[in-house]
Amino acid sequence: MKNCLGDMRKARGLSQGELAERIEVSRQTINAVEADKYDPSLPMAYRLAAFFELPVEELFYNPFRPQD
């Protein structure tokens, strides 16, 4: 699932490991999500969105919604 997780993480000055620790997943999970090799569960997507104080739709791109 396309996302801007890596950009958001880097803007906060966090490593993948630091972000993983804060949302209670492995660093490998963060790496896979950023590389578009793993689709996060809905609870994980909500935890990430809450951490970055964004709606889920701003962190993850909806492939079924036309992009502006």
Buried (B, 14 or more C-beta within 10 A) or exposed (E): BEBBBBEBBEEEEBEBEEBBBEBEBEBEBBBBBBEEEBEBEEEBBBBBBEBBEBEBEEBBEEEEEEEE
